[in-house]
Amino acid sequence: MVAIGKAASTFLSWTTPQGIQTPLELSQRPEGRFTICKRDISPGDDLLSIPLSSCLKSDSLENLAEKLAHEKNRGSKSKFAPYIEVLPTLEGDEASGRPALSHLPRFWKGKRLDLVLDGGQLDARMRRDERPDIDQWALACVDSRANFLGDGMGYAMTPMLDMINHDGTAPTCARIDKDK
């Protein structure tokens, strides 16, 4: 393991005043960041408590991507700057542990796409999802990390939650407490 970078350290410092609570710790390997828990967790224990006020939220994925791009363009003036600075980049940044988004199919070109033998489904999906009017970095972050909040609440980019590697087949549950 290697020490977490400055951006990740700044992000962790940002989480406390945002009200984000977790027993998880952020760690880093040369291939990227991950979360670990160094204490026992019992079934039913909360792994994360994240106030909705610390999330970027919107009614649609496209609008959420536009909000994320807007906040990124605000730079250090954005409330979300420490979070944005730990999100992946298009090409990746090994030094800071920020992974690349260029591995996502939306960025594949020619020969790589030709290797996918799915009857053209991926190509058709990519054409359907093509949105040159939206910042491609923001759209890729949202497509790969946003959460559906349910109950007419739209979608959110949820700090820390998107850093947890997980098994999609493992039973998990989430709840949204609108009063917090």
C-alpha positions in Angstrom: 0.0 0.0 0.0 1.0 3.6 -0.6 0.0 6.7 1.3 -3.1 8.5 0.1 -2.4 11.6 -1.9 -3.1 15.2 -1.0 -6.4 15.4 -2.8 -7.7 12.3 -1.0 -6.5 13.6 2.3 -8.3 16.9 1.6 -11.4 15.0 0.6 -11.3 13.0 3.9 -11.0 16.3 5.9 -14.0 17.7 3.9 -16.2 14.7 4.8 -16.5 15.4 8.5 -17.9 19.0 8.3 -20.3 17.6 5.6 -21.7 15.2 8.2 -20.5 12.1 6.4 -19.9 9.3 8.9 -18.3 5.9 8.3 -16.1 3.4 9.9 -14.4 2.9 6.5 -10.9 4.2 5.8 -9.6 5.3 2.5 -6.5 3.5 1.3 -4.4 3.5 -1.9 -2.5 1.0 -4.0 -0.6 1.8 -7.1 -3.7 0.8 -9.1 -6.0 3.1 -7.3 -7.9 4.0 -4.1 -10.2 1.7 -2.1 -12.0 1.5 1.2 -11.3 -0.8 4.1 -12.7 -1.3 7.5 -10.4 -2.1 10.4 -13.0 -2.9 13.0 -15.7 -5.5 13.3 -19.0 -4.8 11.6 -22.2 -6.6 12.5 -25.1 -7.3 10.2 -27.3 -4.3 10.1 -24.6 -1.8 11.0 -24.5 1.3 8.9 -21.4 1.6 6.7 -22.1 5.1 5.6 -24.3 8.0 6.8 -24.3 10.7 4.2 -26.6 13.8 4.5 -28.4 14.6 1.2 -27.0 18.1 1.5 -23.5 16.7 0.9 -24.6 15.1 -2.4 -25.0 16.6 -5.8 -28.6 16.0 -6.7 -30.8 16.4 -9.8 -34.0 15.1 -11.4 -32.2 13.4 -14.3 -28.8 12.0 -15.1 -28.2 14.6 -17.8 -29.0 17.5 -15.4 -26.8 15.9 -12.8 -23.9 15.8 -15.3 -24.5 19.5 -16.1 -24.5 20.3 -12.4 -21.3 18.3 -11.9 -19.6 20.1 -14.8 -20.7 23.4 -13.4 -19.3 22.7 -10.0 -16.0 21.5 -11.6 -15.8 24.7 -13.5 -16.2 26.7 -10.3 -13.0 25.2 -9.1 -12.1 25.9 -5.5 -15.2 28.1 -5.1 -17.4 25.0 -5.3 -18.6 23.4 -2.1 -17.9 20.1 -3.8 -14.3 20.8 -4.9 -12.6 18.3 -2.6 -15.0 15.6 -3.8 -14.6 16.5 -7.5 -10.8 16.4 -7.1 -10.9 12.7 -6.2 -13.3 11.7 -9.0 -11.7 9.8 -11.9 -10.3 11.8 -14.9 -10.7 10.9 -18.5 -7.2 9.6 -18.8 -6.4 8.7 -15.2 -3.7 10.0 -12.9 -1.6 7.3 -11.2 0.2 9.7 -9.0 -3.0 10.9 -7.3 -4.8 7.5 -7.5 -7.5 8.9 -9.8 -8.6 6.1 -12.2 -9.3 6.6 -15.9 -12.8 6.8 -17.4 -11.4 6.1 -20.8 -11.9 2.4 -20.2 -15.7 2.8 -20.3 -17.3 1.6 -23.6 -18.5 5.2 -24.4 -14.9 6.1 -25.2 -14.0 3.0 -27.2 -13.1 3.4 -30.8 -13.0 1.3 -34.0 -11.2 -2.0 -33.5 -12.0 -2.3 -29.8 -15.7 -1.9 -30.5 -15.4 -4.4 -33.4 -14.3 -7.0 -30.9 -17.6 -6.9 -29.1 -19.8 -9.6 -30.5 -23.2 -8.7 -29.2 -25.1 -8.2 -32.4 -24.6 -4.5 -32.4 -26.3 -3.9 -29.0 -23.3 -1.9 -27.5 -22.9 0.2 -30.6 -26.7 1.0 -30.6 -26.6 1.9 -26.9 -23.6 4.1 -27.4 -25.4 6.0 -30.3 -28.5 6.3 -28.1 -26.5 7.6 -25.2 -24.4 10.0 -27.3 -24.7 13.5 -25.9 -22.1 15.9 -27.3 -23.9 18.8 -25.7 -22.9 17.6 -22.2 -19.4 17.6 -20.7 -18.1 14.0 -21.5 -16.1 13.8 -18.2 -19.2 14.7 -16.1 -21.5 12.4 -18.0 -19.1 9.5 -17.6 -18.7 10.2 -13.9 -22.5 10.3 -13.5 -23.1 7.3 -15.6 -20.6 5.2 -13.6 -21.2 6.6 -10.1 -24.7 8.2 -9.7 -27.3 6.7 -7.4 -31.1 6.6 -8.0 -32.7 8.0 -4.9 -36.2 6.8 -5.6 -39.5 8.2 -4.5 -39.3 11.1 -7.0 -36.1 12.3 -5.5 -34.0 11.9 -8.7 -30.3 11.0 -8.8 -27.2 11.9 -6.7 -23.5 11.8 -6.8 -22.8 10.5 -3.3 -19.3 11.2 -1.9 -17.6 8.1 -0.4 -20.3 5.7 -1.5 -18.8 5.6 -5.0 -15.4 4.6 -3.6 -16.6 1.3 -2.2 -15.8 -1.7 -4.3 -18.6 -4.2 -4.0 -20.1 -7.4 -5.3 -23.4 -6.6 -7.0 -24.8 -10.0 -6.0 -24.2 -9.4 -2.3 -27.3 -8.5 -0.4 -27.3 -4.9 0.7 -29.8 -2.3 1.6 -30.0 1.5 1.6 -32.4 3.9 3.1 -33.0 7.6 2.7 -34.0 9.6 5.7 -35.5 12.8 4.1 -35.4 14.5 7.5 -31.6 14.4 7.7 
